[in-house]
Amino acid sequence: MDRIRVLIAEDEDAVREALADLVGSDTAMDVVGKAADAEEAIQLARREHPDVALLDVKMPRGGGPRAAREIRKESPHTHVVALSAYEDRRTVLQMLRAGVVGYIVKGTSPEEILYSIRRTMRGQGSLSVEVTADVIHELATLLERSESLTRDLQDLNRTKSELIQILSHELFTPITTIKGFALTVADNGDRLSSDEIQELAVGVSRASDRIKRLVGNLAAAARLDREGVEVSTQPCPAAEVIQRAVSEFPGYLDRIAVPSPDGSGIRLWADREHAGRALVVLLENALSMSDERSPVEIGVDGGGDRVRISVSDRGPGIDPDKRDVIFEAFTQVDGSTTRTHEGLGVGLYLARRIMRAHGGSVSVAAREGGGSTFALSFSAVDEAGALG
């Protein structure tokens, strides 16, 4: 049987020589190199390709972790065993991650050191008793974390499937509308009156706007997830936020009641784009939940250190026990794909994300006489241009 070729790396001269004498005394082993630091150990391993490298963890010029990684890279068949006075979990795991298959605490008996080298050559790991419990604890923690990540991935996979199903439904409706109008014009264009053509054009425009808002909501949600929840706020007239949002509903201006004056003089701290997107979400929700002849009213309240922009509808209202649930992603009061109201179930979730990023909030309350009032709460700008 071939003798086991061993490289020893230890910065303390006396310990290094003692280890060399110990290994050399075994008739089945040969010392092929002795190093005083990590760099020297790497160079020796590159030249000698030892069977086993016995490495001190805290030696100079990179220590055991660097030596272990480089030796494993240069000589993949070399088995690395760590030798250290440190038995804390952090040090042990650092070496294990670097590729060692054994960890021996200094002070271990000579017989145990030689036995560990032989076990390593048989492909068996070797840990001193002092570190085993900590490593088992860490492995148990890692296993628990792995199982948790697996559950999270399964939840994400279900969410992805739900998103695809809901998105398909949401896109199908306006696309079908556009296609139907196009076929009507293609088949009967010469027989349609100007009023009928105008009606079809309005329908196509509304369906196109619906797709545009849908894509805008998804893009904003993805941007917040990618960039985190920080937004760049600055003093902004409430009227500008309202106008930005209302402009996305050109086909519904007869149903949207804007306050007069529309928040004139009231300023808030906001990211114009994101704040407008949050208000778009509330307007779209109110329009879809209300009767086609029912107005949707925007209100502005600038009292105190907060500015409140509200959207009120005359829809069916929200059950008290569902007023928190509707702000979760892909959640609607009616969650079936056969529901009568539009919406991905991501809009109100997005509005909450945006408002939290502003240090504000979005809320919903029952409206007297029926319906709901959703409100966005921003920090006010005082007369000096500071936070109210």
N, C-alpha and C positions, 0 to 999 in steps of 0.2 A: 504494500500500500504506500502511495506517495506521502511524503512528509508534509505537514501543514506549514506553509510559508507565512510568517507573521511579521507585520510592520508595527513598530511601537512608536507612539508620538506622545511625549510628556515633557513639560518644560522644566520640571525639577530633576536635576541631574541624578540625585541619589535614587529617586523613585524610578526614573527611566532605566538606570543600570540594574536596579533590583528586579524590575519586570523582565529585562533582557536575560538576566541570569535564571529567573524562574522558567521562562519559556524555553531557554536553551537547555535546561536540565531535563526537559521532557524528550524522550527518545523519538516521539512522533512529530516533533516540531522543530522548525528552524527560524531564527531571527534573520530577516532579509534586509532590515533597515531600522535605524533609530533616528527619530526627529525631535527637535526641541521646540518647534512651533508649527502652525498650520501650513504655512507655505512650504517648509521643508518636507512635511509629510506628503503634501500633494505632489511635489517633484519626485520624491522617492517612489510613491505609488505609481506615478506615470512611467517610471523606468522599470520597476520591479514587478508590478502587477501581483501583489501579494494575495494569498487566499483570505487572510484575515487582517484587518487594520484595527489595532487597539488604540483608541484616541482619547486623550485628555480633553475634557469639555472646555476648560477655561484657559487653554494655552494661548500665547500671543499670536498676532497676525491673522485674526479671524476666528480663532477658537475652533472647537470641535465641530459646530454646525457647518462652518464654511468648509473645513477639511472633509467632512463626511459627504457633503454635496458634490464637491469637486472630484473626490476619489470615486464616488459612485458613477460620475459622468465619464471619467477617464478610464475606469476599470470596472465595468458593470458586474463582473463576476465576484469582485471582492466583497466579503462580508465585513461590515463595520460594527465594532463593539465599542461603546462609550465607557470610559472609566472616569469617575468623578467623585469628589467629596460632597457634591451637592445632590440631595435626594428630593428636592422640592418638585412638585408636579410641573411647574412651568419649565424648569430646566430639562426634566426628563422628556416632556412632550416636544420641546424644541429639537432635541436630538432625534427623537423618533420620527418627527416630520422631515428631518434631514436625511433619513434613510437608514438609521442604525437598526440592527436586529437584536442587539443586546445592550444592557445597561448595568454596569457593575459599580457599586459604591465602594470607594476606597476604604480599606479596612477589612474587606472581604478576605477570607482565608485563601492562601495560595492554591489549595486544591479546588476551591470554587472557581477561581479565575481560569485555571486550566480546563476544568469541566465545561465552563461557559464557552471557551474557544472550540472545544470538540463539538458541543451542541450546535454551535453556529455553523460548523462545517457540515453537519447533518441536516441543515436547513431548519433547525429549531431555534426559536427565539429564546432569549435568556434575560430575565430581569431579577435583580436582587430583591430579596424579600422586603427590604425597606421601602421600595418604590411600587411594589405590585398593587397594593390597596389603592393608592392614589391613581394609578393608571387605569385600574378597573373602574374606579369612580368616574374618571374622565371619559372612558369608553361608554359607560352607561349614559352619561350626559349627552355625548355625541349621538348615541343611538336614539335617545329621546328627541333630540333636536332633529335628527334625520326623519323620524316618524312624523314630527310636527310639520316639517317641510313637505313631506309626502302628502299629508292631509291638505296643506295649503295649496299644493299643486293640483290636487284633485278638485278643490273648491274653485281654483282659477279655471280649470278645464270646464267645469260645469258653468261657470260664469261666462266663459267664452262661447259655449254652445248656446246659452240663453241669449247672449248679445247677438249672435248671428241670426238666431230665430226671430228675435224682436226687430232687429235691423232690417231683415228681409221683409217682414210685415210692413214696417214703416215706409220703406222705399217702394214697396209694391203698390201702395195706395196712390201716391201722387204720379208714379210712372204710368200706372193704368189709366189715370185721368188724362194725362198728356197724350198717351197713345190713342185713347178713345176719341178725344177731340180732333187729333190729327186724322184719324180714319174718317170721322164725320165730315171734315172739310174735304178730304180727298174724294169721298164718294158722292157728296151732295153739295160741294162748294158752289156750283152755279145756281143752285136752287135756294141757298140760304140768304135770308135778308140781312141787311147791315146790322140790325139789332141782334140777330142770332149770332152773327160772326163776332160782334162785340162781346156777347156773353161767353162764347167759347174762348175768346182771347183772355178775358178776365179769369176764367177757370184755369187756363194754362199758366197764366202769370202767378196765380195763387199756389198752384201745385209746384211751380219752379221755386217760388219763395220758400215753400215748405222744405224742399230738399236743401236749399241753401242754408236755412236756419239749422236743419238737422246736422249738416256737415260742420257748420260753425260750432255747434254745441260739442260735437265729438272732438273737433280739433282743439277747442279750448280746454276740454277735460284732459286730453292727452298732453297738452302743453303744461298744465299745472302738475300732472303726474311726473312729467319729465324734468321740469325745472324746479320742483318743490312748490311750497305754498306761499313764497314771498312774492309780493307785487310791488310795483313802484308807484306810490301814491303821491299826489300833489293836490293843491287847492283846485277845486273844479266846481263850476256852477251846476246846481241840481238840474237846471233847465237843459244843460248840454247832455247830461246823462239820459234824460227823458227823450230828448230829440233824437239822439243816436239810436235808442231802442225803438222808438215809434217808426223811424224811417225804414225799419225792416219789415213793416206791415203795410205796404202801400195799398193793398187791396182791402184793408180793414179800417181805414181812417174814419169811416162813418160810424164805426162801433167803439172806437177808442176815445174816451173823454179825457182830455188833458186839462189840468187845472189852469185857471186863468186868474192872475198871471201864472205861467207854468214854473213855479219855483223861483221866480225872479228875485234876485238878491240873496238867495240862500246858497251857501257854498259848503262843500263837503270835501273830506280827504278821500281821494279815490284814484284808482287806475282807470282812466277813461274807458279803455277797451273792455276790461274785465267787468267793470261796474255796469256798463251798457249791456254786456252779455247776460249778466244776472237778471237785469230788468227784462230783457228779451224773453228769458225763460218764464218769468212770471206772467208776462203778457200772453205768450203762446199758451201757457197752461190755462189761463182765464178764458181766452177765446175758444179753446177747444172744449172746455167744460161747460160753456154757457150756450144758451139758445142763440141761433144765428141772428135773431132780432134784438138780443139783449146787449146793452152797452157794457163795456168794461171801463172802469173809472180809475184813473191814476190820481193819487193824492200826495202832497208834500207837506211835511210837518218839520219845521226847523227850530222848535223850541229847545232850550237848554244846550247841552254839549253833544247832542246827537241829532242827526238828520234822518228822518224816516220817510222813505219813498214807498208808497203802498199801491197795490193793485187789487181792486175789488170786483167780484163777479156775482152773478145771480145763478150760479150753477147749483148742483145738488148738495154742495157742502162736503166737509170731511168729518168722518166720525172721530170723536175725541181720542179714541184709542189708536187711531192710525195717523195722528198728526206728526208723530216723530218718524214713523216707518216710511212715509212718503219721501223723506229726504235721503233715503238710502239708495245706492246705485241699483238701477234696473228694477225698481219697485214702483208699482202703481196700485191704486185702490182696487182697480180691476186688472188683475195680472194676466188674464187669458189673451191669447192671440186673436180672439174673436171679439174683443172689446170694441165699443163704439167710439171711444175717444182716442185721438192721436197721442203720440209721445213715446219716447224710448224708455222712459223711466230713469233717464240719466240727467234730465234737465234740472230738477229740483236738487238732486245730489250735487250737480255742478254749481248751482246757485249757493248752496251751503258752503262748498269748498271756497268759492270766490269770496264770500263774506267773511269766512274765518281768516282768510289771507289778509283781509282788510282790518282785522281786529273787530269785526262787526258780527252781525247775525242776520238770519232770515227766519221769519216766524209766520204762523198761520193762525187765524182765529175765525170763529163763526161770525157771519155778518147779520146784523139785525134785519129781519125780513127775508132771510134766506141767502144762501151763497157763502162765499169765503172772502177773507181779506188776507192777502200775503203781503209781508212788509220786509224791506231791506233797511237795516240800521247801520248808518255810517257815522264816523266821528265828524263833528261840525268844525268849520273854520271860523275862528272869532274875527273880530274887526281888525285885529293886528296881523291876521294871516297865520295864526298859530292854531294848534289843536284847541277845540273848545272845551 
